[in-house]
Amino acid sequence: MRIELFGICLREVGRFLTVGAVSAALNTAIIVMLTELFGQPYLVSFTICFFLVNIFGFITNRSWTFHVRHGRWKWQFLRYFAISFASLLLSMVISVVLVQQGIVYWIAVYASAALIAPVNFIAMRFVSFGGSKQPAGALFR
């Protein structure tokens, strides 16, 4: 059963938030590990982890959240990566502001992700993956 609100499938929203939560947990684990164990500045850790977690997010959102089986995955990944990179920059700005206000860096990372999630959902669905379901084909063409 497909339930929609303003033309957006609520199952997709739930799955996107689930992928986001797992990605956020991976992000935090990697950031804390790099920062606390390896002495990297938290923004450097944030950037390194961005590349690692982005691949997980793309594959999971493409195959599970949005069930995309159309289009060229390489171009979709480039769009996904560009949106994620813009989100990274915005997240860094939000994180810096929150840390300067005395909030612990890992809480600032979660807060920035939560603030950006709605925009990311719309951008990923309609820009990265085209927002439409087309007939099957190989998952990766």
N, C-alpha and C positions, 0 to 999 in steps of 0.2 A: 504494500500500500504506500503510495507516494503522497505525503502531506506537504503542501507548499504554503509559504507565507510571502506575499509580495513577489511571487514567481521564483522563490528560492526554496529548494528542497530541504526540509528540516533535517532529514537523515544526513545530507551532505554537510550541513552545519555541525551536527553532532560528531561526525567522523573527522571533519576538519579540526574541531576542537580537541578531539582525542589525539590526532597526529600532532597537533600543536603542543598538547600536554606532554606527550612522550618526548617530542623534540626539545621542549623546555627542560625536562628532567635530564636529558642527555646534555643539553647546553650547560646546565648548571654543574653537572658532574664533571664535565670536561673543563669548564672555566675554573671551578674550584681546584681541581687537580693541577691544572697548569699554573694557577696563581699561587696556591698554597704549597704544593710539593716542588714545583720547578721554579718558583720565584718570578714568574712573568707578571708584568702589569696586567690588571684585569681587562683593559681594553685590547691588549695584544691577545690574551687568552680568548676573549670574546670573538675576535676576528678569525683566529685559527679554527675555533670550534664552529664558526659559521660555515666554513667550507665543508667540514665533515658532516654536520647535521643536515646541510642543504641537500645533499644527495639522498639521504634517508627520506627527507620530507618530499622531495620531488617524486621518487618512486612510489611512496606510500600514497600520496595525494592523487597521483595520476592513476594508479591502479585500483585503489580501494575507495578513496573519498569520492572522486568524480567519475570513476569507471571509464576513463578515456581510452579509446581504442582506435581513434582516428588521428590523422595528422602525423607530422614528423616529430618524433620525440626529441630530436636534437634542437629543433627550433623552439619547441615547447620548453625544453630545459633552459635555453638561452633567455627566453622571456621570464621564466620562473626565477632564474638566477638574477636577472636585472631587477625584478620586483623585490626579491629577497635582499639584494644589495642596497636598494633604496631604503628598505625596512631596517637593515643593519645600521645605516647611517642615522636614521631617525631614532632608532633604539639607543644608539650610542649617545646622542644628544640628550635624550630623556634620562638615560642612566647617569650621565655626568651631572646633570642638574639635580637629580635625586641624591646622588652621593654627596654633592656639595651641600645639600640640605641635611646631611647627617644620616642618611639611610644606608644600611649595609649594602655593599655592591651586589651581592647575589639576590637580595630582595628587589633592588633597583632593576636588575635584569628581568625578573619575573613581571614586575609592574610595567616595564616598557613593552614587553611582549603582549600583555593583556590589553594595553591601550591601543596597540597597533592591530590586533587580531581582526576586528571587523573589516578594516580597509584591506588587509591582506586576503581575507576570504573572497571578497568581491574581485579584487585584482587577479588572484590566482584562477578563480572560476572563469571569469570573462576574458581575461587577457592571456594568461598562460595557456589555458586549455580550451579556449574558444567558447565555453559556456553551453555547448550543445553536444548531445550524444549522437553519434553517427554509428552506422552499422559496424559490426565487429571487424576485426582484422587482427593482425599481430599486435601485441602490446607494444613492441618496439619495432617500428619499420625502419 
